[in-house]
Amino acid sequence: MRRSMQVSKWGNSLAVRLPKKLVEEMGLKPGDELAVVDASKDKVAVEKRDRRKEALDRMKARGWTLPSGYRFDRDEANRR
């Protein structure tokens, strides 16, 4: 799969605009994180990070469980 993307200036950083088809294929949305898993002079490989799943996997590894029917409410948590 070859796709060309242009590198642009964004403040003091460089940015790449992702093509719609790639965004759809990876299921990306604003706020998602991508991790660089491999990089060389001519190639960069990224993967989508699922921080929620990573946190739940860490909890599971420690034997932690959530109460039955628990649902995190970000707005409620931010009111505290």
C-alpha distances in whole Angstrom, upper triangle without the diagonal:
4,7,10,13,16,19,22,25,26,30,30,26,23,21,17,17,14,13,14,11,10,14,14,12,13,17,17,21,23,25,22,21,18,19,17,17,16,17,17,18,15,12,13,12,14,15,17,21,23,26,28,27,28,31,32,31,33,36,36,36,39,41,41,41,41,44,43,42,41,38,38,39,37,40,43,42,41,45,46
4,7,10,13,16,19,23,24,28,28,24,21,18,15,15,13,12,14,12,11,14,16,14,15,18,18,21,23,25,22,21,18,19,17,18,16,16,16,16,13,11,12,12,14,16,18,22,25,28,30,29,29,33,34,33,35,38,38,38,41,43,43,43,43,46,45,44,43,40,39,40,38,40,43,42,42,45,47
4,7,10,13,16,20,21,25,25,22,18,16,12,12,9,8,11,10,9,12,14,13,14,17,17,19,21,22,20,20,17,19,17,18,17,16,17,17,13,12,12,13,14,16,18,21,24,27,29,29,29,32,34,33,35,38,38,38,41,43,43,42,42,45,45,43,42,39,38,38,36,38,41,40,40,43,45
4,7,10,13,17,19,22,23,19,16,14,10,10,9,9,12,12,11,14,16,16,16,19,18,20,21,23,21,21,18,19,18,19,18,16,17,16,13,12,12,14,15,18,19,23,26,28,31,31,31,34,36,35,37,40,40,40,43,45,44,44,44,47,47,45,43,41,39,39,37,39,42,41,40,43,45
4,7,9,13,15,18,19,16,12,10,6,7,7,8,11,12,11,13,16,16,16,18,16,18,18,20,19,18,16,18,16,19,18,16,17,16,13,13,12,14,14,17,18,21,24,26,29,29,29,32,34,34,35,38,39,39,42,44,43,43,42,45,45,43,42,39,37,37,34,36,39,38,37,40,42
4,6,10,12,16,17,14,10,8,6,7,9,10,14,15,14,15,19,19,19,21,19,20,19,21,20,20,18,19,18,20,20,17,18,16,14,14,14,16,17,19,20,23,26,28,31,31,31,34,36,36,37,40,41,41,43,46,45,45,44,47,47,45,43,40,38,38,35,37,40,39,37,41,43
4,7,9,13,13,10,6,6,5,8,10,13,16,18,16,17,20,21,20,22,19,20,19,20,19,18,16,18,16,19,18,16,16,15,14,14,13,16,16,19,20,22,25,26,30,31,30,32,35,35,36,38,40,40,42,44,43,44,43,46,47,45,43,40,37,37,34,36,39,37,36,39,41
4,6,10,11,9,6,5,6,8,12,14,17,19,18,18,22,23,22,23,20,20,18,19,20,19,18,19,18,22,21,19,20,18,18,18,16,19,18,21,21,23,26,27,30,32,31,33,36,36,37,39,41,41,43,45,44,44,43,46,47,45,43,40,37,36,33,34,38,36,34,38,39
4,6,7,6,5,6,9,11,14,17,20,23,21,21,24,25,24,25,22,21,19,20,21,20,19,20,20,23,23,20,21,20,20,20,18,21,20,23,23,24,27,28,31,32,32,33,36,37,37,39,41,42,43,45,44,45,44,46,47,46,43,40,37,36,33,34,37,36,33,36,38
4,6,5,5,6,9,11,14,17,20,22,21,20,23,25,23,24,20,19,16,17,18,18,18,19,19,23,23,21,23,22,22,21,19,21,20,22,22,23,25,25,28,30,30,31,34,35,35,37,39,39,41,43,41,42,41,43,45,43,40,37,34,33,29,30,33,32,30,33,34
4,5,8,9,13,14,18,21,23,26,24,23,27,28,26,27,23,22,19,18,20,19,20,21,21,25,25,23,25,24,24,24,22,24,23,25,24,25,27,26,29,32,31,32,35,36,36,38,40,40,41,44,42,43,41,44,46,44,41,38,34,33,30,30,33,32,29,32,34
4,7,10,14,16,19,23,25,28,25,24,28,29,27,28,24,23,21,20,21,20,20,20,20,24,24,22,23,22,23,23,21,23,22,24,24,25,27,27,30,32,31,32,35,36,35,37,40,40,41,43,42,43,42,45,46,45,42,39,36,35,31,32,35,33,31,34,35
4,7,10,13,16,19,22,24,22,21,25,26,24,25,21,21,18,18,18,17,16,17,16,20,20,18,19,19,20,19,17,19,18,21,21,21,24,24,27,29,28,29,32,33,33,35,37,37,38,41,40,41,40,43,44,43,40,37,34,33,30,31,34,32,30,33,34
4,7,10,13,16,19,22,19,19,23,23,22,23,20,20,18,18,18,16,15,16,15,19,18,16,17,16,17,16,15,17,16,19,19,21,24,24,27,29,28,30,33,33,33,36,38,38,39,42,40,41,40,43,45,43,40,37,35,34,31,32,36,34,32,35,36
4,7,10,13,16,18,16,15,19,20,18,19,16,16,14,15,15,14,13,14,14,18,18,16,18,17,17,16,14,15,14,17,17,18,21,22,25,27,26,28,31,31,31,34,36,36,38,40,39,39,38,41,42,40,38,35,32,32,29,30,34,32,30,34,35
4,6,9,12,14,12,12,16,17,16,17,14,15,14,15,15,14,12,14,14,17,17,15,17,16,15,14,12,14,13,15,15,18,21,22,25,26,26,28,30,31,32,34,36,36,38,40,39,39,38,41,42,40,38,35,33,32,29,31,34,33,32,35,37
4,7,9,12,10,10,14,15,14,15,12,13,12,14,14,14,13,16,16,19,19,18,20,20,18,16,15,15,14,16,16,18,21,22,25,26,26,28,31,31,32,35,36,37,39,41,39,39,38,41,41,39,37,34,32,31,28,30,33,32,31,34,36
4,6,8,7,7,10,11,11,12,10,11,12,14,13,13,12,15,15,17,18,18,20,20,18,16,14,14,12,13,13,16,19,21,23,24,24,27,29,29,31,33,34,35,37,39,37,37,36,39,39,37,35,32,30,30,28,30,33,32,31,34,36
4,6,5,6,9,10,11,12,11,12,14,16,15,16,15,18,18,20,20,20,22,22,19,17,16,16,15,16,15,19,21,23,25,26,27,29,31,31,33,35,36,37,39,41,40,39,38,41,40,38,37,34,32,32,30,32,35,34,33,37,39
4,5,5,6,9,10,10,10,11,13,16,15,16,16,19,20,22,23,23,25,25,23,20,19,18,16,16,15,19,20,23,24,25,26,29,30,30,33,34,35,36,39,40,39,38,36,39,38,36,35,31,30,30,28,30,33,33,32,35,38
4,5,5,6,9,10,10,13,15,18,16,17,16,19,20,21,22,22,24,25,22,20,18,17,16,16,15,19,20,23,25,25,26,29,30,30,32,34,34,36,38,39,38,38,36,39,38,36,35,32,31,31,30,32,35,35,34,37,40
4,5,5,6,8,8,11,14,16,14,14,13,15,16,17,18,19,21,22,19,16,15,13,12,12,12,15,17,20,22,22,23,26,27,27,29,32,32,33,36,37,36,35,35,37,37,35,34,31,30,30,29,31,34,33,33,36,38
4,6,5,6,5,8,10,13,11,12,11,15,16,18,19,20,23,24,22,19,16,15,13,12,11,14,15,18,20,20,21,24,25,25,28,30,30,31,34,35,34,33,32,34,34,32,31,28,26,27,25,27,30,30,29,32,34
4,5,5,7,9,12,15,13,15,14,17,19,20,22,23,26,27,24,21,19,17,15,14,12,15,16,19,20,20,22,25,25,26,28,30,30,32,34,35,34,33,32,34,33,31,30,27,26,27,25,27,31,30,30,33,35
4,6,8,11,15,16,14,15,14,16,17,18,20,21,24,25,23,19,17,15,13,12,11,15,15,19,20,19,21,24,24,24,27,29,29,30,33,34,33,32,32,34,33,31,31,28,27,28,27,30,32,32,32,35,37
4,5,9,12,14,11,11,10,13,14,15,17,19,22,24,22,18,16,13,11,9,7,11,12,15,17,16,18,21,21,21,24,26,26,27,30,31,30,29,29,31,31,29,28,26,25,26,24,27,30,29,29,33,34
4,7,10,12,9,11,12,15,17,18,20,22,25,27,25,22,19,16,13,11,9,11,11,15,15,15,17,20,20,21,23,25,25,27,29,30,29,28,27,29,29,27,26,23,22,23,22,24,27,26,27,30,32
4,7,9,6,9,9,13,15,17,19,21,24,26,24,21,18,15,12,11,8,10,11,13,15,15,17,19,20,21,23,25,26,27,29,30,29,28,27,30,29,27,26,23,21,22,20,22,25,25,25,28,30
4,6,6,9,11,15,17,20,22,23,26,28,26,23,20,18,15,14,11,12,12,14,15,16,18,19,21,22,24,25,26,28,30,31,29,28,27,29,29,26,25,21,20,19,18,19,23,22,22,25,27
4,6,9,11,15,18,20,23,23,27,28,27,24,21,20,16,15,12,13,13,14,15,18,19,20,22,23,25,26,28,29,31,32,30,29,27,30,30,27,25,22,20,19,16,18,21,21,20,23,25
4,6,10,13,16,19,22,23,26,27,27,24,20,19,16,14,11,11,11,11,13,15,16,17,19,21,22,23,25,26,28,29,27,27,25,27,28,26,23,20,18,17,14,16,20,18,17,21,23
4,7,10,13,16,19,20,23,25,25,22,18,16,12,11,7,7,8,9,11,13,14,15,17,18,20,21,23,24,26,27,26,25,24,27,27,26,23,20,18,18,16,19,22,20,20,23,25
4,7,10,12,15,17,20,22,22,19,15,14,10,9,6,5,8,8,11,13,12,14,17,17,18,21,22,23,25,27,25,26,25,28,29,27,25,22,20,21,18,21,24,22,21,25,26
4,7,9,12,13,17,19,19,15,12,10,6,5,5,6,9,10,14,14,14,16,19,19,19,22,23,24,26,28,27,28,27,30,31,30,28,25,23,24,22,25,27,25,25,29,30
4,6,9,11,15,17,17,14,10,8,5,5,6,6,10,11,15,15,13,16,18,18,18,21,23,22,25,27,26,27,28,31,32,31,29,27,25,26,24,27,29,27,27,31,31
4,6,7,11,14,14,11,7,6,4,7,9,10,14,15,18,18,16,19,22,21,21,25,26,25,27,30,30,31,31,35,36,35,33,31,29,30,28,31,33,31,30,34,35
4,7,11,14,14,11,8,6,5,7,10,11,14,15,19,18,16,19,21,20,20,24,24,23,26,29,29,30,31,35,36,35,33,31,30,31,29,33,35,32,32,36,37
4,7,11,11,8,6,5,7,10,13,14,18,19,23,22,20,23,25,23,24,28,28,27,29,32,32,34,35,38,39,39,37,35,33,35,33,36,38,36,36,40,40
4,7,8,6,4,6,9,12,15,17,20,22,25,25,23,26,28,27,27,31,31,30,33,35,36,37,38,41,42,42,40,38,36,37,35,38,40,38,37,41,41
4,5,5,6,9,12,16,19,20,24,25,29,28,26,30,32,30,31,34,35,33,36,39,39,41,41,45,46,45,43,41,39,41,38,41,44,41,41,44,45
4,6,8,12,15,18,21,23,27,28,32,31,30,33,35,34,34,38,38,37,39,42,43,44,44,48,49,48,46,44,42,43,40,43,46,43,43,46,47
4,7,10,14,17,21,23,26,28,32,31,30,33,35,34,34,38,39,38,40,43,43,44,45,48,49,48,46,44,42,43,40,43,46,44,43,47,47
4,7,10,14,17,19,23,25,28,27,26,30,32,30,31,35,35,34,37,39,40,41,41,44,45,44,42,40,38,39,37,40,43,41,40,44,45
4,7,10,13,16,19,21,24,24,23,26,28,27,28,31,32,31,34,36,36,37,37,41,42,41,39,37,35,36,33,36,39,37,36,40,41
4,7,10,13,16,19,22,21,20,23,25,24,25,28,29,28,31,33,33,34,34,38,38,38,36,34,32,33,31,34,37,35,35,39,39
4,7,9,13,15,18,18,17,20,22,21,22,25,26,26,28,30,30,31,31,34,35,34,32,30,28,30,28,31,33,31,31,35,36
4,6,10,12,15,14,14,17,19,18,19,22,23,23,25,27,27,28,28,31,31,31,29,27,25,27,25,28,31,29,29,33,34
4,6,9,12,12,12,15,16,16,18,20,21,22,24,26,25,25,25,28,29,27,26,23,22,23,22,25,27,25,26,29,30
4,6,9,9,8,11,13,13,14,17,18,19,21,23,22,22,22,25,26,25,23,21,19,21,19,23,25,23,23,27,27
4,5,5,6,9,10,11,13,14,15,17,19,20,19,19,19,22,22,21,19,17,16,18,17,20,22,20,21,25,25
4,5,5,6,9,10,10,12,14,15,17,18,17,17,17,20,21,21,18,16,14,16,15,18,20,18,19,22,22
4,5,5,6,9,10,11,12,14,16,17,15,14,14,17,18,17,14,13,11,13,13,17,18,16,17,21,21
4,5,5,6,9,10,10,12,14,15,14,14,14,17,18,17,15,14,14,16,16,20,21,19,21,24,24
4,6,5,6,9,10,11,13,14,14,14,15,19,20,20,18,17,16,18,18,22,22,20,22,25,25
4,5,5,6,9,10,11,12,11,12,12,16,18,18,15,15,13,16,16,19,20,17,19,22,21
4,5,5,6,9,10,10,9,9,9,13,15,15,13,13,12,16,16,20,20,18,20,23,22
4,5,5,6,9,10,10,11,12,16,17,18,16,17,16,20,20,24,24,21,24,27,26
4,5,5,6,9,9,11,13,16,18,20,17,18,17,20,20,24,24,21,23,26,25
4,5,5,6,5,7,9,13,15,17,14,15,15,18,19,22,22,19,22,25,23
4,5,5,6,7,10,13,15,17,15,17,17,20,21,25,24,22,25,28,26
4,5,8,10,13,17,18,20,19,20,20,24,24,28,27,25,27,30,28
4,6,9,12,15,18,20,18,20,20,23,24,27,26,23,26,29,27
4,7,10,13,15,18,16,19,19,23,24,27,26,24,27,29,27
4,7,10,13,15,13,15,16,19,20,24,22,20,23,25,23
4,7,9,11,10,13,14,17,19,22,21,19,22,24,23
4,6,8,6,9,10,14,16,19,17,16,20,21,20
4,6,5,9,11,14,17,19,17,17,20,21,20
4,6,9,12,15,18,20,19,19,22,23,22
4,6,10,12,16,18,16,17,20,21,21
4,7,10,13,15,13,13,17,18,18
4,6,10,12,11,11,15,16,16
4,6,9,8,8,11,13,13
4,6,5,6,9,10,11
4,5,5,6,9,10
4,5,5,6,9
4,5,5,7
4,5,6
4,5
4
